[in-house]
Amino acid sequence: MRIALALIGFGHVGRRFALLLQELKPALDGRGIEVTVVAIATGHHGAVFDRAGLDTVQAAQRVAGGGLVGPGSASLTAHDLIHQLGSLDTEARVMVETTPLDVQSGEPAISHIRAAFAAGAHVISANKGPVAHAYRALAAEARAAGLQFLFEGAVMDGIPIFNLVRETMPGVKIGSFRGVVNSTTNHILTAMERGEAFDAALARMQAAGVAEADASLDVDGWDAAAKVAAMANVWMDAGITPRDVEREGISAVDAPRLLAAVAVGHHVKLVGRATRTNVGVRASVQLETLDVSDPLGSLEGQANALEIETDILGRVVITQRDGGLEKTAYALFVDLIAVANATSKAVPKRPQRSFSEGTP
């Protein structure tokens, strides 16, 4: 199967995914999948399109060095590339959306996704914004077009939480969930428990590319709120946004509380929750003091965990001990395989109108 790929967003995750495609080429070859990256769009380093395929390693090196993604690329836009992707005659067209999170609106990622659907392209994303703001509408648009909309990398890096529920829990109703789902804040809290300064721990996450481009999204709880909204929307049809999530962040002033908790065998964690109620779904992100025996209380460093409460299976706990960019990039790779599998079973509908006529 031949897949043409457009990478919309080429930051840390996008570049790591591009390299992972090279590293895991034997796995793709073994499945009969031939992937050609034909387009790359960045926020600050231009955009480039080549239907014959781009050298992603060279493009990643250029961007990492502060240069343009490719020669003569400054005038193209993401929508230009999506339009050109839709014109290609290939078995599958896929847009990979990894632009930075806009927690207030989910844009421009939502517009990129709708443009991809209009162009007859599947979408895989590590951006939780569209799922947190417009999941219900986007999922319906994808179904109507016969296209895939996948986002495994949006929460808990490469741990397959959405796949787990979708593929292995048919008919199960999720009544609530709770989790530590932000690696940056958990790392900072762990470091502060050991006497390290807040700013030093945050700087380490920024240097590693784990913290959001705007670190306030992590430490103020917005990233966790977006993830909670995304999971609630997918699993509970909540129809909420991050603004509907009761939210608390972390700061240096929390250090005394952390040290006091450790002294009596507890840990303080930033916990995201959502629960079905008689009037809808209630969601929150708050600091909680947990016993070390709690599956969330024992997490250290960048570790994440999620506890899902179901009607049939009871409580299911998923733990990720090691997070990071490579895991998020791998989630995109897994979604790419899923698109290939789905495409081999059914040919997507091509849009009946032209790209210039607008999007749903």
Steps between C-alpha positions, in 0.01 A plus 500: 500500500626845406438781751575868436567687822479870586661607827321810628716610791867406515606567857659247735227237455462549126873471440530194723214336307670574169816327622298212646356432154856434383590290803187284476502464122553120529174480698321698228656288224386186678142623483529606138476870586694757300498844661606815316517829687396752235440810714630666815358820650646686798394803696830688468718313250287503184330217315597274212325260261644240263275228359806282439584506872708708740821420684358521854835446669647799321186706567520418872864605510419831328220585743698391807777734383259792469472500119211458259355153463593505132624733226246749372248398764411829668190581291301176542238452772369191676173526306693517172669171586176331608341605172790353303492182709138450396595519131733198516395173341598246766332233708488716812568860590575579866551826684701486823404794724752592772471877523523655851198477728266799511307412812245779458377412151673191359603704196661495249497122541122472463510692171789283376300186578191625320709599201649150493155339505391729215807388307423132555784445748499296819618679813727384781594743773690545823315826564240465775343839418264382223380204709452724802307764306327337203517121525130434442486709182835385360424133559168539321667675206760225473233228499298684235808520277605139562827617654697421814548753781749358751682668789669240719793732573276770650499345849767294682746505211514157335292306752196378300219620723258598222580184304456293816147623560397510134636161398485287815207636704197484268176570683676608820377822663756722671354665809808692605874526461786664685864534410835671519528597134755781482864388505643846560304572817558152643874540439501838672300374799735204541804727479356742756436212741875436485582860577566625147385845388184533289673707230787254457266204458288689246809608304605137468165407344522794262852403394381145432212628283245333729339818635256679272640787291314726744599340832213673680269252328666226705553665838163682502317173434371588153670207324351255751159670466514459121585131540217448748258673263626286210451173687160606633387598150611173342393260775201680651375717213540789745511782246722710729807716443801568726321810629233273650759313708547626856872572498793538739869526415830465684760753611802543725273590793378138511837378630405498874187298428703247301763458771235465772324227300823307445577515871188291574533259206285681245556677169329799342397455137320710239201276428256535213152353548168468321182342636155445353225667702125538461555838332798419279873447547692673777871545433790640700878531526615546859787432738418196714684336789522127430630202692808331358290184451272688258588416135523873435679582823804286421583671169836672474667723243332502160282198578127522427209274592131481430228316692179433308187389687266290285165331549616152393878481546516700821810715543772478237836667565748588224845616606773663294830503686700672226358786295664713236507619142582160352189349657276773359660458158440125523131565568485679164667198341240267654220719367662492156491120506134516605420725202675257267304208643169682467579618148580148388146398598306793358571771244430849645245723327651783301342840565240607243596867513825678442732614777431862412131461585578495872481251783214366711 
